[in-house]
Amino acid sequence: MRYLLVWCLLGVTSIVAGEISEARLGFDGYVRQVNFWDSRQVIAERSGDYSLFPQEKNPDVQGRDINAQGDFGMWAIDTTLTLTVGNMHLGGPRGPDVLGKVAFFFLGNFEDFIELATQSFGFFMLQWENTNLLVGQTTNPPFFYQISPNKYLDTLDVVAPAFQSSLPKQIYDDPIPRTVSYAFGLPIETFAYVPMVRLMHTFCDTWHMLLAAQAEQSDSSSVGFVNTTPEPFVLPPTQISSEYWSNSKIPVLNAQLHKYFSNQSAIIVGAQYRRIQPSLVTDLNYKADTYVDAWSAYAGVKLNWHPVLTVIKCLYTQNGEADGNLCTYGIRTINPNTHEFTYTPLQTLNLWMDMRPAQDHHRYSPGIFVGYRKNLGTTHPLVNINEVSPAWGFTSYKDVIMKGNLIPDNQDLNIDWMIKIIPRIFIAFKRFQIGAEIEYNYVRFGDVQQNGRVTNTYPVNHFRFLTGFYYYF
């Protein structure tokens, strides 16, 4: 029996050795330190690193704007560490190549956990000649990062938010904003790390199709009602949680079509469908069965025209809170007998352009991001607050829109449109890099109406100067 076990183990070992070849193991990453100065109080995340937009005016008893006060921030050094295992071949001559990748950054999910290690992505990929299958956690498909079907097996790459002279050119050329800040132009460009199963297929050499089913998780979730003891005529508090997506029993679905050209230019179009169930029970203890269905569409183009690389992207989004788009949904109707709600999603239109050098081997790399975001209101009118019971306490249409509890006083709902302009420059010294950018925000705040749009607007301006120091290893 012992000899049989030994021979079995030797047999398994020989099979594995024959199926796995050219395996590579790599560690890489970088450390970073950031400083920033603001001209007024801002809405930001992660202790100020993610600058979203300036706070609206807040007059004191003498009419002076309390928020017209600048501030300064300095981040402790943070680190990103990536482990990659690649170029393993499985299953004989027709078997796939396999790559595994795990990345951690020491930022935490929220600013209260700023120094804790957090997994940004971790996945494995099976690569056939014209098809690959990714299973794990990575950026959501509307964020066009690492989307080329064959790039994973070409290099052991590192996730870097900015220009780096030693990065492979294909990574530097990803059609995303390359800002010094981690924000990538948020909330105009949106992104999140999410679990998913993603299939990509290449046909006619230059056409790629992507299909993905993704989940929501703690730091990239939708808004819904907190499950509390039913109490008549009391609107339950809201929270951000993955349970509302989970209760819908349907993953977030994505589809994309890519066209690549010989000069590495590309056109990408895609769509996303998301369904959530905000509540399981009404305040009168009736089972709730209503959902929020949301559709999003987007298109981007990468123009690799030497000496300049230009990326242009347009996003139409419904209920995009989980993707970082700061648009949720509102109450459309209230059943007078059961108090069950129906809902209508908010809509936004985001348009941005990012320009930078088409080559990545220069010491000096200037660039600029220009973005525009417009509130398109709701797909259907919100419930008329003058026709519901006064006991609900609705005093404005802002009260019947779901709040994410991340923005003080839900100031994002008061934005009609905004412009964000971020010129930048990177200076590289081999593995050491310095980046600096000036972020300008122009925002029109106003009053929310029944159709979800914002009127009676006034402007707020904001400047941020940010520097970043990087060392890559």
C-alpha positions as CSV (number, residue, x, y, z in Angstrom):
1,M,0.0,0.0,0.0
2,R,2.9,2.4,0.8
3,Y,4.5,1.7,-2.5
4,L,1.2,2.4,-4.3
5,L,0.9,5.8,-2.5
6,V,4.4,6.7,-3.4
7,W,3.9,5.8,-7.1
8,C,0.6,7.8,-7.1
9,L,2.3,10.8,-5.7
10,L,5.1,10.6,-8.2
11,G,2.6,10.2,-11.0
12,V,0.7,13.3,-9.9
13,T,3.9,15.3,-9.6
14,S,5.0,14.3,-13.1
15,I,1.6,15.3,-14.5
16,V,1.7,18.7,-12.8
17,A,5.3,19.3,-13.9
18,G,4.3,18.5,-17.4
19,E,1.3,20.8,-17.4
20,I,2.8,23.9,-15.7
21,S,5.7,25.5,-17.3
22,E,7.4,28.9,-17.6
23,A,5.9,30.0,-14.2
24,R,7.0,33.5,-13.1
25,L,6.6,35.1,-9.7
26,G,7.0,38.8,-9.2
27,F,6.6,41.4,-6.4
28,D,6.3,45.1,-7.3
29,G,4.7,48.3,-6.1
30,Y,5.5,51.8,-4.9
31,V,5.4,54.1,-1.9
32,R,3.8,57.5,-2.1
33,Q,3.6,60.7,-0.1
34,V,1.0,63.5,-1.0
35,N,0.4,67.1,0.1
36,F,-2.5,69.3,-0.9
37,W,-3.8,72.8,-0.4
38,D,-7.5,73.8,-0.9
39,S,-8.9,77.3,-1.5
40,R,-12.1,76.4,0.4
41,Q,-13.8,73.5,2.2
42,V,-14.3,70.5,0.0
43,I,-16.3,67.2,-0.1
44,A,-13.6,64.6,-0.2
45,E,-12.9,61.0,0.8
46,R,-9.9,59.2,2.4
47,S,-8.9,62.1,4.6
48,G,-9.0,64.5,1.6
49,D,-7.1,62.6,-1.1
50,Y,-10.3,62.1,-3.2
51,S,-11.4,65.7,-3.9
52,L,-14.9,65.4,-5.3
53,F,-16.3,69.0,-5.3
54,P,-16.3,72.1,-3.1
55,Q,-18.9,72.5,-0.4
56,E,-21.9,74.8,-1.2
57,K,-22.2,78.2,0.5
58,N,-23.0,78.2,4.2
59,P,-23.7,81.7,5.5
60,D,-23.2,82.6,9.1
61,V,-25.4,85.1,11.0
62,Q,-23.7,88.0,9.2
63,G,-24.0,86.4,5.8
64,R,-20.4,85.4,5.5
65,D,-19.7,82.0,3.8
66,I,-18.4,79.6,6.5
67,N,-17.1,77.2,3.9
68,A,-14.9,79.9,2.2
69,Q,-12.0,78.8,4.2
70,G,-9.0,76.9,2.7
71,D,-7.2,74.0,4.3
72,F,-4.0,72.0,4.0
73,G,-3.4,68.2,4.2
74,M,-0.4,66.0,4.3
75,W,-0.7,62.2,3.9
76,A,1.6,59.8,5.6
77,I,3.5,57.5,3.2
78,D,1.3,54.8,1.7
79,T,2.3,51.7,-0.1
80,T,0.9,49.5,-2.9
81,L,2.2,45.9,-3.2
82,T,1.4,43.6,-6.1
83,L,2.1,39.9,-6.3
84,T,1.9,38.3,-9.8
85,V,2.2,34.7,-10.9
86,G,2.1,34.4,-14.6
87,N,2.7,32.4,-17.8
88,M,1.6,29.0,-16.5
89,H,0.3,26.6,-19.1
90,L,-2.3,24.0,-18.2
91,G,-4.1,21.1,-19.8
92,G,-2.0,20.0,-22.7
93,P,-1.5,21.7,-26.1
94,R,-5.0,23.2,-26.1
95,G,-5.1,24.2,-22.5
96,P,-5.1,27.8,-21.3
97,D,-2.3,30.0,-20.0
98,V,-3.0,31.1,-16.4
99,L,-2.1,34.2,-14.6
100,G,-2.9,35.1,-10.9
101,K,-2.6,38.6,-9.4
102,V,-3.2,40.1,-6.0
103,A,-2.7,43.8,-5.0
104,F,-2.9,45.5,-1.6
105,F,-2.7,49.1,-0.8
106,F,-2.4,50.6,2.7
107,L,-5.2,53.1,2.5
108,G,-8.2,51.2,4.1
109,N,-11.7,51.3,2.7
110,F,-12.7,54.5,4.5
111,E,-10.7,57.3,6.1
112,D,-11.4,55.9,9.6
113,F,-9.2,52.9,8.6
114,I,-6.6,54.9,6.6
115,E,-3.6,52.9,7.5
116,L,-5.0,49.4,7.2
117,A,-4.1,47.1,4.3
118,T,-6.9,46.7,1.8
119,Q,-7.1,44.4,-1.2
120,S,-7.7,46.5,-4.3
121,F,-7.8,43.5,-6.7
122,G,-7.2,39.8,-6.8
123,F,-8.0,37.5,-9.6
124,F,-6.9,34.6,-11.8
125,M,-7.2,34.6,-15.6
126,L,-7.4,31.7,-18.1
127,Q,-6.0,32.7,-21.5
128,W,-6.7,30.8,-24.7
129,E,-5.7,32.0,-28.1
130,N,-8.6,34.3,-28.7
131,T,-10.5,34.2,-25.4
132,N,-9.8,34.9,-21.7
133,L,-11.8,34.4,-18.6
134,L,-11.2,36.5,-15.5
135,V,-12.5,35.5,-12.1
136,G,-12.0,37.6,-9.0
137,Q,-11.9,41.3,-8.1
138,T,-10.8,44.1,-10.4
139,T,-12.0,47.4,-11.6
140,N,-15.6,47.6,-12.8
141,P,-15.9,47.4,-16.7
142,P,-17.1,51.0,-17.3
143,F,-13.6,52.0,-16.0
144,F,-11.4,51.2,-19.0
145,Y,-8.4,50.0,-17.1
146,Q,-6.5,46.8,-18.1
147,I,-9.0,45.7,-20.7
148,S,-6.8,44.5,-23.5
149,P,-7.3,40.7,-23.7
150,N,-3.6,39.7,-24.2
151,K,-1.8,42.2,-22.0
152,Y,-1.9,40.3,-18.7
153,L,0.4,37.6,-20.0
154,D,2.8,40.0,-21.7
155,T,4.2,41.6,-18.6
156,L,4.2,41.6,-14.8
157,D,2.7,45.0,-14.4
158,V,2.1,47.3,-11.5
159,V,-1.0,49.3,-10.7
160,A,0.2,52.9,-10.7
161,P,-2.2,55.9,-10.7
162,A,0.2,58.1,-12.7
163,F,2.9,58.2,-15.3
164,Q,6.1,56.1,-14.7
165,S,8.9,55.8,-17.2
166,S,9.5,52.2,-16.4
167,L,5.9,51.1,-16.9
168,P,5.2,49.1,-20.0
169,K,3.8,51.3,-22.7
170,Q,0.6,49.3,-23.1
171,I,-0.3,50.0,-19.4
172,Y,0.6,53.7,-19.7
173,D,-1.7,53.9,-22.7
174,D,-4.8,52.6,-20.9
175,P,-7.7,54.9,-21.7
176,I,-8.2,56.4,-18.2
177,P,-7.2,59.7,-16.7
178,R,-3.6,59.8,-15.3
179,T,-4.1,62.3,-12.6
180,V,-1.6,62.7,-9.7
181,S,-4.4,62.1,-7.2
182,Y,-6.0,58.6,-6.8
183,A,-9.3,60.2,-7.7
184,F,-8.9,59.8,-11.5
185,G,-11.2,62.8,-12.0
186,L,-14.0,61.6,-9.6
187,P,-17.0,62.1,-9.7
188,I,-16.8,62.8,-13.4
189,E,-14.9,59.6,-14.2
190,T,-16.1,56.8,-11.9
191,F,-14.5,53.5,-10.8
192,A,-14.7,50.8,-8.2
193,Y,-13.1,47.5,-7.3
194,V,-15.7,44.8,-7.5
195,P,-15.9,41.0,-7.6
196,M,-16.8,39.7,-11.1
197,V,-16.7,37.0,-13.7
198,R,-15.5,38.5,-17.0
199,L,-15.3,36.9,-20.4
200,M,-13.4,38.6,-23.3
201,H,-13.2,37.2,-26.9
202,T,-11.2,38.5,-29.9
203,F,-12.6,38.1,-33.4
204,C,-11.4,39.5,-36.7
205,D,-8.1,40.3,-35.0
206,T,-9.0,43.8,-34.0
207,W,-12.5,43.4,-32.5
208,H,-13.1,42.4,-28.8
209,M,-16.3,41.6,-27.0
210,L,-16.6,41.7,-23.2
211,L,-19.3,40.2,-21.1
212,A,-19.2,40.5,-17.3
213,A,-21.4,39.7,-14.2
214,Q,-20.3,41.7,-11.2
215,A,-21.2,42.1,-7.5
216,E,-21.4,44.9,-5.1
217,Q,-19.4,45.0,-1.8
218,S,-19.0,47.2,1.2
219,D,-17.2,50.2,-0.3
220,S,-18.9,50.1,-3.7
221,S,-22.6,49.5,-2.9
222,S,-26.0,51.0,-3.5
223,V,-28.3,53.0,-1.1
224,G,-31.3,51.5,0.6
225,F,-33.4,51.6,3.8
226,V,-32.1,50.3,7.2
227,N,-34.2,47.4,8.5
228,T,-35.8,48.9,11.6
229,T,-38.9,48.0,13.6
230,P,-41.9,49.1,11.5
231,E,-43.3,52.4,12.8
232,P,-46.2,54.1,10.9
233,F,-45.4,57.4,9.0
234,V,-41.7,57.2,9.8
235,L,-39.3,57.2,6.8
236,P,-36.5,54.7,7.8
237,P,-32.9,55.9,7.7
238,T,-30.8,55.0,4.7
239,Q,-27.4,53.4,4.4
240,I,-25.0,52.1,1.8
241,S,-24.9,48.3,1.8
242,S,-24.5,45.4,-0.7
243,E,-27.6,43.8,0.8
244,Y,-29.9,45.8,-1.6
245,W,-28.2,44.4,-4.6
246,S,-28.1,40.9,-3.1
247,N,-31.8,41.0,-2.4
248,S,-32.5,41.6,-6.1
249,K,-31.0,38.1,-7.0
250,I,-29.5,39.5,-10.2
251,P,-25.8,40.3,-10.7
252,V,-24.8,43.7,-12.3
253,L,-24.5,42.9,-16.0
254,N,-22.1,44.5,-18.4
255,A,-21.5,44.2,-22.2
256,Q,-18.8,46.0,-24.2
257,L,-17.5,46.1,-27.8
258,H,-13.9,47.3,-28.5
259,K,-12.3,48.2,-31.9
260,Y,-8.5,48.5,-31.9
261,F,-6.4,50.1,-34.7
262,S,-2.9,49.6,-35.9
263,N,-1.6,52.8,-34.2
264,Q,-3.0,51.6,-30.8
265,S,-6.0,53.8,-31.0
266,A,-9.3,52.3,-29.9
267,I,-13.1,52.8,-29.7
268,I,-15.0,51.3,-26.8
269,V,-18.8,51.2,-26.3
270,G,-20.7,49.5,-23.5
271,A,-23.8,49.2,-21.4
272,Q,-24.6,48.2,-17.8
273,Y,-27.8,46.9,-16.1
274,R,-28.3,47.1,-12.3
275,R,-31.3,46.1,-10.2
276,I,-31.6,46.6,-6.4
277,Q,-34.4,46.1,-3.8
278,P,-34.2,49.0,-1.3
279,S,-36.5,47.5,1.3
280,L,-38.1,44.2,2.3
281,V,-40.9,45.6,4.4
282,T,-43.0,48.8,4.7
283,D,-43.5,50.8,7.9
284,L,-46.9,49.2,8.2
285,N,-45.3,45.7,8.1
286,Y,-46.3,44.8,4.6
287,K,-43.8,42.9,2.5
288,A,-42.2,45.2,-0.1
289,D,-41.7,43.8,-3.6
290,T,-40.5,46.8,-5.6
291,Y,-37.2,47.2,-7.3
292,V,-35.0,49.9,-8.8
293,D,-34.0,49.1,-12.4
294,A,-31.2,51.2,-13.8
295,W,-29.5,51.3,-17.2
296,S,-26.2,53.0,-18.0
297,A,-24.4,53.4,-21.3
298,Y,-20.9,54.7,-22.1
299,A,-18.5,55.2,-25.0
300,G,-14.8,56.1,-25.2
301,V,-12.2,56.7,-27.8
302,K,-8.4,56.6,-27.5
303,L,-6.6,58.6,-30.1
304,N,-2.9,57.7,-30.3
305,W,-1.8,60.5,-32.5
306,H,1.9,61.2,-31.9
307,P,3.1,63.1,-30.0
308,V,-0.1,63.4,-28.1
309,L,-2.4,60.7,-26.7
310,T,-6.0,61.8,-26.2
311,V,-8.8,59.9,-24.4
312,I,-12.4,61.1,-24.6
313,K,-15.3,59.4,-22.8
314,C,-19.0,60.0,-22.3
315,L,-21.1,58.2,-19.7
316,Y,-24.9,58.2,-19.2
317,T,-25.7,56.7,-15.8
318,Q,-28.7,55.8,-13.7
319,N,-28.4,55.1,-10.0
320,G,-24.6,55.1,-10.2
321,E,-23.8,55.4,-6.5
322,A,-22.1,52.0,-6.4
323,D,-19.7,53.1,-9.2
324,G,-18.9,56.4,-7.5
325,N,-21.2,58.6,-9.7
326,L,-23.1,60.3,-6.8
327,C,-26.6,59.7,-8.3
328,T,-29.1,57.5,-6.5
329,Y,-32.9,57.3,-6.9
330,G,-36.0,58.7,-5.4
331,I,-39.5,57.8,-4.3
332,R,-42.0,57.8,-7.3
333,T,-45.2,56.8,-5.6
334,I,-46.5,55.7,-2.2
335,N,-49.3,53.2,-1.8
336,P,-51.8,54.9,0.5
337,N,-52.9,51.5,2.0
338,T,-49.6,49.7,2.5
339,H,-47.1,52.5,2.3
340,E,-45.1,50.5,-0.3
341,F,-42.8,52.7,-2.5
342,T,-42.0,52.6,-6.2
343,Y,-38.9,54.3,-7.3
344,T,-37.3,56.3,-10.1
345,P,-33.6,56.5,-10.7
346,L,-31.6,59.8,-11.0
347,Q,-29.6,60.3,-14.2
348,T,-26.3,62.0,-15.0
349,L,-24.3,62.8,-18.1
350,N,-20.6,62.8,-17.7
351,L,-18.1,63.9,-20.4
352,W,-14.3,64.1,-20.0
353,M,-11.1,64.3,-22.0
354,D,-7.5,63.5,-20.9
355,M,-4.4,64.5,-22.9
356,R,-0.8,63.4,-22.3
357,P,2.3,62.5,-24.3
358,A,2.0,59.5,-26.5
359,Q,5.4,58.2,-25.4
360,D,6.2,57.2,-21.9
361,H,10.0,57.4,-21.9
362,H,10.4,61.1,-21.4
363,R,11.6,62.6,-18.1
364,Y,8.9,65.4,-18.3
365,S,5.3,64.3,-18.9
366,P,2.7,67.1,-18.8
367,G,-1.1,66.3,-19.1
368,I,-4.5,67.8,-18.6
369,F,-7.9,66.4,-17.6
370,V,-11.1,68.4,-18.4
371,G,-14.5,67.0,-17.3
372,Y,-18.2,68.1,-17.3
373,R,-21.0,66.6,-15.2
374,K,-24.7,67.4,-15.7
375,N,-27.7,66.4,-13.6
376,L,-30.4,65.1,-15.9
377,G,-33.0,64.6,-13.2
378,T,-35.2,61.5,-12.7
379,T,-36.7,59.2,-15.3
380,H,-40.1,59.9,-13.8
381,P,-41.4,62.6,-11.6
382,L,-40.9,62.2,-7.8
383,V,-43.9,61.8,-5.5
384,N,-45.7,65.1,-5.0
385,I,-44.7,66.1,-1.5
386,N,-47.9,68.3,-1.2
387,E,-50.2,65.3,-1.8
388,V,-48.7,62.9,0.8
389,S,-49.5,62.7,4.5
390,P,-47.9,65.7,6.5
391,A,-46.8,63.1,9.0
392,W,-44.0,62.0,6.7
393,G,-42.4,65.4,7.2
394,F,-41.4,66.0,3.6
395,T,-40.4,69.6,3.2
396,S,-38.6,69.5,-0.1
397,Y,-38.0,67.1,-3.0
398,K,-34.5,66.5,-1.6
399,D,-36.2,64.5,1.2
400,V,-37.6,61.9,-1.1
401,I,-34.3,61.1,-2.8
402,M,-32.2,58.4,-1.2
403,K,-29.1,59.6,0.6
404,G,-25.8,57.9,0.6
405,N,-24.8,59.3,4.0
406,L,-21.3,60.0,2.7
407,I,-21.8,63.6,1.6
408,P,-22.6,66.2,4.4
409,D,-26.2,67.5,4.0
410,N,-26.3,65.5,0.7
411,Q,-24.9,68.5,-1.2
412,D,-24.4,66.4,-4.3
413,L,-28.1,66.4,-4.9
414,N,-28.0,70.2,-5.1
415,I,-25.6,70.2,-8.1
416,D,-27.0,71.1,-11.5
417,W,-23.7,70.9,-13.4
418,M,-20.0,71.1,-12.7
419,I,-16.7,71.5,-14.5
420,K,-13.4,70.0,-13.4
421,I,-10.0,71.0,-15.0
422,I,-6.7,69.4,-13.8
423,P,-3.5,70.4,-15.5
424,R,-0.5,68.3,-14.3
425,I,3.1,67.4,-14.8
426,F,5.3,64.4,-13.8
427,I,9.1,64.4,-13.6
428,A,10.7,61.0,-13.5
429,F,14.2,60.1,-12.3
430,K,14.4,56.4,-13.0
431,R,12.4,54.8,-10.1
432,F,11.7,58.1,-8.4
433,Q,8.9,60.4,-9.6
434,I,7.5,63.8,-8.7
435,G,4.0,64.8,-9.7
436,A,2.1,68.1,-9.3
437,E,-1.3,69.2,-10.4
438,I,-3.8,72.1,-10.0
439,E,-7.4,71.1,-9.8
440,Y,-10.1,73.7,-10.6
441,N,-13.8,73.1,-9.8
442,Y,-16.7,75.2,-11.0
443,V,-20.0,74.0,-9.5
444,R,-23.6,75.3,-9.9
445,F,-25.7,74.6,-6.8
446,G,-29.4,75.1,-6.5
447,D,-32.8,73.7,-5.4
448,V,-34.1,70.2,-6.3
449,Q,-37.4,70.1,-8.2
450,Q,-40.0,67.3,-8.6
451,N,-38.4,66.1,-11.8
452,G,-35.0,65.7,-9.9
453,R,-33.4,68.6,-11.8
454,V,-31.8,71.6,-10.0
455,T,-32.9,75.2,-10.6
456,N,-32.2,78.7,-9.1
457,T,-28.5,77.9,-9.3
458,Y,-25.4,79.9,-8.0
459,P,-21.7,79.3,-8.6
460,V,-19.0,78.0,-6.3
461,N,-15.3,77.9,-7.3
462,H,-12.4,75.9,-5.8
463,F,-8.7,75.4,-6.4
464,R,-6.5,72.6,-5.1
465,F,-2.8,72.3,-5.5
466,L,-1.5,68.8,-5.0
467,T,2.0,67.2,-5.1
468,G,2.9,63.6,-5.0
469,F,6.2,61.8,-4.5
470,Y,6.6,58.2,-5.7
471,Y,9.3,55.5,-5.4
472,Y,8.7,52.4,-7.5
473,F,10.2,49.0,-6.7
